[in-house]
Amino acid sequence: MTLQELEQLKQRILSERCMAPDRKSPRVTVGLGTCGVKSGAGRVLEVLRRELRGNENIVVTQVGCIGLCSYEPVMEVAMPGSLPTIYCFMTPEKAETVVKEHILNGRPVKQWML
Amino acid sequence: MADSTHILICRGTACLSSESQEIQNELQNQLKNRGIEEQVRVVHTGCFGFCARGPVMVVWPRGTLYCEVRVEDIGEIVERHILGGKVVERLLYRDPKTEINTEKIDDISFFHRQVRIALRNCGLINPDDINEYIARDGYKALGQVLTGHSPEEVVNIIKKSGLRGRGGGGFPTGLKWELTRKSPADLKYVICNADEGDPGAFMDRSILEGDPHSVLEAMAIAGYAIGAQQGFVYVRAEYALVVERLEAAVNQAKEKGFLGKNLFESGFNFDIDLRLGAGAFVCGEETALITSIEGNRGEPRLRPPFPAQKGLWGKPTLINNVETLANIPAIILNGAEWFTGFGTEKSRGTKVFALAGKIGNTGLIEVPMGISLREIIFDIGGGIPEGRQFKAAQTGGPSGGCIPAKLIDISIEYDTLLEAGSMMGSGGLIVMDDRDCMVDIAKFYLEFMCDESCGKCTPCRVGTKRLLEILERITEGRGREEDIGLLRELGHGIKATSLCGLGQSAPNPVLSTLRYFEDEYIAHVRDKVCPAGVCRKLSKVRIIPEECKKCGACAKVCPVGAIKGAPKELHEIDPEKCTKCGACVEKCPFKAITK
């Protein structure tokens, strides 16, 4: 690979994975460091994948720990055209609600935000 | 327009990747067109730690923070804010909790004092997907180094950055690279020390779990700089998730051509293998770690020769800690000068701390060196829970020491911590409140060191055991007046005569608590009292007659039947039977029992 090819790959992935602020569809991440795994973040991620099946444009992925270990499971919802929202103390049930309210209908669930 | 107007534009990796360069150009053009380029200073800075909302811009003197700024927004910022003195509301940070727009970055407590360099990708990318690392400028530093810099230039960049080892010793990283580079040999090695063992420290684990490629990339850069083609990551087997993610990362890097042969078509080859440690604390010591990789029992050996001269299989070897390496790609991409913009003269850059113990926000933070302990504990850490009093902070793990409350404004740097009798160590920070007994804390660390001493040299093997016996005696009420002097004498003796860093630092928890909390030791020895009420054999459970309402609840809950007295009679505790478990103290509805 050359530096130029690396740069092209970077630009492609930024848009494919909805990682840049100008993302076209939502990016939903769940912290799966040891702290997250231990407090049940794996099940939260499973539910998100299940509930969002069929929405191919929405990126759902695991990430490492952002440092808020005492607030795990932590998930982040980054919608197009708005700032990412951090949800803490998540459960599979709460995750279902966040999918319905926030991710699919654009209404953030205030009581579970950081 | 205020006279002192200046604009900071973040040119950290993250913001650069979202066109902060173009924004700066546009800003300078606009200022020029309006003829005010002389009055407004435009400064580019390193990462604000707010990468998720980048590109970020701060306009002083008010310190207004604008997030996700686009080139098209510049006109409005110049017109409305710089000339008109009004804030551009729609570009402010919106607090997700209150949904209120926040003008200043300082208003977001957990993140506001953080600067994330080593942790730049943690929590933002999928560690199992090399593509997401690439999207955050991953492997660009390696590509730049291999295609545009000589190995000497790379060493010089690291030397100029002032980066020091983040694993404990604080040795200048650039100097280590230079020494290894200058050792003549046919083969050389790069080792990443991921044998994180300090109780309460978990930054290396978190970096490898959240961003494994940053460490792999840094190892390849180091290999190029010193002339090595093979690297090893020595990681403890208990870190199962780390091992899993590292293995996946190494394989993906090989597939993409960032490890292996002819990287970036430069002719440079570099490969990385993992070596799993069995969890002995001493294997974090570099010579013991090397012995362990060689397949032998993990025991340290005398230095010199240092690993830079004679390391793995007798060849010059560069050993760096995980966090040290995680800084390298960012330094290459942004330059040494950018890095020296953080921290203090002798401690450049940032440090990751693992907050644990009696603190509101336990977790992982990265702060610029030179920050005060007070800011870490109260501003970022959220203070001490349950309204308790801050008593001391333990830094540097079992090799470190305690910083007492009176030194809470100490600036966190390598040298200030050493002066205070503690050390930076790997960055574990355990906070203690008024319910923690300092003699008991010292005993805890000594027990750990006693277990983990490899037994090769006598001062460490026997000395730590004797130290522990004295501490046990003191906490059990059998302490003698001369014990305090004995602890000091023995402690200094072990420090002076042990073979490796483990023994040389093992007495530190005792010596540092003695330095600041000698009165607590004296209370244990002379008055047979544990002021914090932790040491069971010294605590006396007592019923306060004036407070006792004679309800009988305590007698019912006592597991050993040590409380006499039926309801409506004054209760008494039989000190012979009492095990000081504290069940009655918790049960009493009138708080009439003290411990």
HADDOCK unambig.tbl for C-alpha pairs under 7 A between the chains (distance, minus, plus):
assign (segid A and resid 1 and name CA) (segid B and resid 257 and name CA) 6.77 0.50 0.50
assign (segid A and resid 1 and name CA) (segid B and resid 264 and name CA) 5.34 0.50 0.50
assign (segid A and resid 2 and name CA) (segid B and resid 264 and name CA) 5.32 0.50 0.50
assign (segid A and resid 3 and name CA) (segid B and resid 140 and name CA) 6.91 0.50 0.50
assign (segid A and resid 3 and name CA) (segid B and resid 143 and name CA) 5.85 0.50 0.50
assign (segid A and resid 10 and name CA) (segid B and resid 134 and name CA) 5.50 0.50 0.50
assign (segid A and resid 10 and name CA) (segid B and resid 135 and name CA) 4.30 0.50 0.50
assign (segid A and resid 11 and name CA) (segid B and resid 135 and name CA) 6.71 0.50 0.50
assign (segid A and resid 13 and name CA) (segid B and resid 131 and name CA) 6.53 0.50 0.50
assign (segid A and resid 13 and name CA) (segid B and resid 132 and name CA) 6.88 0.50 0.50
assign (segid A and resid 13 and name CA) (segid B and resid 135 and name CA) 5.78 0.50 0.50
assign (segid A and resid 14 and name CA) (segid B and resid 135 and name CA) 5.34 0.50 0.50
assign (segid A and resid 21 and name CA) (segid B and resid 68 and name CA) 6.80 0.50 0.50
assign (segid A and resid 31 and name CA) (segid B and resid 123 and name CA) 6.33 0.50 0.50
assign (segid A and resid 33 and name CA) (segid B and resid 206 and name CA) 6.72 0.50 0.50
assign (segid A and resid 33 and name CA) (segid B and resid 209 and name CA) 6.03 0.50 0.50
assign (segid A and resid 33 and name CA) (segid B and resid 210 and name CA) 6.78 0.50 0.50
assign (segid A and resid 61 and name CA) (segid B and resid 126 and name CA) 6.44 0.50 0.50
assign (segid A and resid 62 and name CA) (segid B and resid 126 and name CA) 5.46 0.50 0.50
assign (segid A and resid 63 and name CA) (segid B and resid 123 and name CA) 5.04 0.50 0.50
assign (segid A and resid 63 and name CA) (segid B and resid 124 and name CA) 6.06 0.50 0.50
assign (segid A and resid 63 and name CA) (segid B and resid 125 and name CA) 5.27 0.50 0.50
assign (segid A and resid 63 and name CA) (segid B and resid 126 and name CA) 4.42 0.50 0.50
assign (segid A and resid 63 and name CA) (segid B and resid 127 and name CA) 6.20 0.50 0.50
assign (segid A and resid 63 and name CA) (segid B and resid 210 and name CA) 6.32 0.50 0.50
assign (segid A and resid 64 and name CA) (segid B and resid 122 and name CA) 5.23 0.50 0.50
assign (segid A and resid 64 and name CA) (segid B and resid 123 and name CA) 4.38 0.50 0.50
assign (segid A and resid 64 and name CA) (segid B and resid 126 and name CA) 6.99 0.50 0.50
assign (segid A and resid 64 and name CA) (segid B and resid 127 and name CA) 6.72 0.50 0.50
assign (segid A and resid 64 and name CA) (segid B and resid 209 and name CA) 5.94 0.50 0.50
assign (segid A and resid 64 and name CA) (segid B and resid 210 and name CA) 3.69 0.50 0.50
assign (segid A and resid 65 and name CA) (segid B and resid 122 and name CA) 5.86 0.50 0.50
assign (segid A and resid 65 and name CA) (segid B and resid 123 and name CA) 4.81 0.50 0.50
assign (segid A and resid 65 and name CA) (segid B and resid 206 and name CA) 6.49 0.50 0.50
assign (segid A and resid 65 and name CA) (segid B and resid 210 and name CA) 6.24 0.50 0.50
assign (segid A and resid 66 and name CA) (segid B and resid 122 and name CA) 5.72 0.50 0.50
assign (segid A and resid 66 and name CA) (segid B and resid 123 and name CA) 4.38 0.50 0.50
assign (segid A and resid 67 and name CA) (segid B and resid 363 and name CA) 4.92 0.50 0.50
assign (segid A and resid 67 and name CA) (segid B and resid 364 and name CA) 4.13 0.50 0.50
assign (segid A and resid 67 and name CA) (segid B and resid 365 and name CA) 6.06 0.50 0.50
assign (segid A and resid 68 and name CA) (segid B and resid 363 and name CA) 5.23 0.50 0.50
assign (segid A and resid 68 and name CA) (segid B and resid 364 and name CA) 6.78 0.50 0.50
assign (segid A and resid 69 and name CA) (segid B and resid 362 and name CA) 6.23 0.50 0.50
assign (segid A and resid 69 and name CA) (segid B and resid 363 and name CA) 4.65 0.50 0.50
assign (segid A and resid 70 and name CA) (segid B and resid 361 and name CA) 6.18 0.50 0.50
assign (segid A and resid 70 and name CA) (segid B and resid 362 and name CA) 5.52 0.50 0.50
assign (segid A and resid 70 and name CA) (segid B and resid 363 and name CA) 6.36 0.50 0.50
assign (segid A and resid 83 and name CA) (segid B and resid 53 and name CA) 6.93 0.50 0.50
assign (segid A and resid 85 and name CA) (segid B and resid 96 and name CA) 5.75 0.50 0.50
assign (segid A and resid 110 and name CA) (segid B and resid 97 and name CA) 6.54 0.50 0.50
assign (segid A and resid 113 and name CA) (segid B and resid 96 and name CA) 6.69 0.50 0.50
assign (segid A and resid 113 and name CA) (segid B and resid 97 and name CA) 5.59 0.50 0.50
assign (segid A and resid 114 and name CA) (segid B and resid 97 and name CA) 5.92 0.50 0.50
